Amino acid sequence: MDITTAPVAEPFTAAATPIAPLKLAVVVGSNREGRFGPVVAEWLLARLRERDDFEVDLIDLAEVALPTSLSYDPAPPVRAVLDTVTPKLAEADAYVVLTPEYNHSFPASVKNLIDWHYTQWQAKPVGFVSYGGMSGGLRAVEQLRPVFAELHAVTVRDTVSFHHARDRFGPDGEPVEPSEAEAAVKRLLDQLSWWGRTLRDARRTRPYAA
């Protein structure tokens, strides 16, 4: 047999398995009259639409009328409201909380949504986009971190923060100096994607027990 003409076996290559996008719930935290949140939210959503690693659900707390009196047996009208948000939180692999800063803290609407839920947050990553005055909402973010830690969620390190936010956006809804914001949101979403995939795989392998 002439080995120079023998057929050469093709090297084995494993077929690449497509990675399903992460289900990302974006929570717009402010329900205040005259709020600036929708401007920042639309900017964030436009960045998310440029990526293929996230599938986005929007939860706008201006449209979620949950009472502040918690109940283990909610009345039918409250149950109807929960039915619009709880499945989104439960199905999400990751979260972004978009929060302003009110009086050195985060809005009651955000805490109320958090407190109405528990297991939905567990073993999932949370990222933050904040806005405000001099501090850019960072004090609100730092107070949210221990709240989510108590719920067994993982908050990612880097944030997106807009100081004096109304002056940072032009009439077109885009930052007047976009380079810093674009770099910050890429870092945040890259970290959120890594943690989201890692924790999703871990929950599938070994369900989390709080």
Residue, then its C-alpha position, 0 to 999 in steps of 0.5 A: m500500500d502506498i501510504t502517500t496516497a492513503p486517505v487521511a482521516e479528518p480530525f475530530t472536532a466537537a460541534a459547538t453548542p450554541i449558548a442561549p442568551l441570558k434572560l435579563a430583567v432590567v428594573v427601572g426603579s423610579n416612579r417619581e413624577g418628572r423622573f429622569g429614569p426613562v432617558v437613562a433606561e432607553w440609553l441602556l436598552a439601546r446598548l443591550r440591543e447591540r448584544d446577542d448575549f442578553e434577552v431583555d425583560l423590562i420592569d418599570l416600577a412606575e407601572v407596578a402598583l405594589p402596596t407597601s403592606l406585605s402579605y403572604d396571602p395577597a388579595p386578588p388585585v395585588r396578586a394580579v400585579l404580582d403576576t405581571v412581575t414575579p414571573k419575569l424575576a423568576e425566569a431571569d438569569a440576571y438583573v440590572v437595577l437602574t436607580p436614582e438617589y433620593n436623600h442619600s438612598f434608593p427609592a422606596s419603590v425599589k425596596n418594595l419590589i425586592d421585599w415582595h420577592y425572595t427566592q427569585w433573586q437567589a444565586k443570580p447576579v445584579g448589576f447597577v446603573s445609577y444617576g443623581g446629583m453630585s454622587g451620581g447615585l452611588r450611595a444608593v448603589e452601595q446601600l443596595r449591595p447588602v440588601f441583595a447579599e441578604l437575598h443570596a444574590v451576587t452584585v457585580r463590582d463595576t457600575v455605570s453612574f451618571h453624575h448631574a445626570r440631566d446635564r450629561f444627556g443631550p436632547d437626543g437622549e444620548p450622553v454628551e460625552p459618550s466614551e466614558a459611559e460606553a466603556a463603563v456599560k461594556r464593563l458592567l455588561d461583560q461582568l454581568s454576562w460572565w456571572g450570569r452564565t456561570l451561575r446559570d450553569a451552577r444552578r442547573t448542575r446543583p440547585y442552590a439551597a439558601 
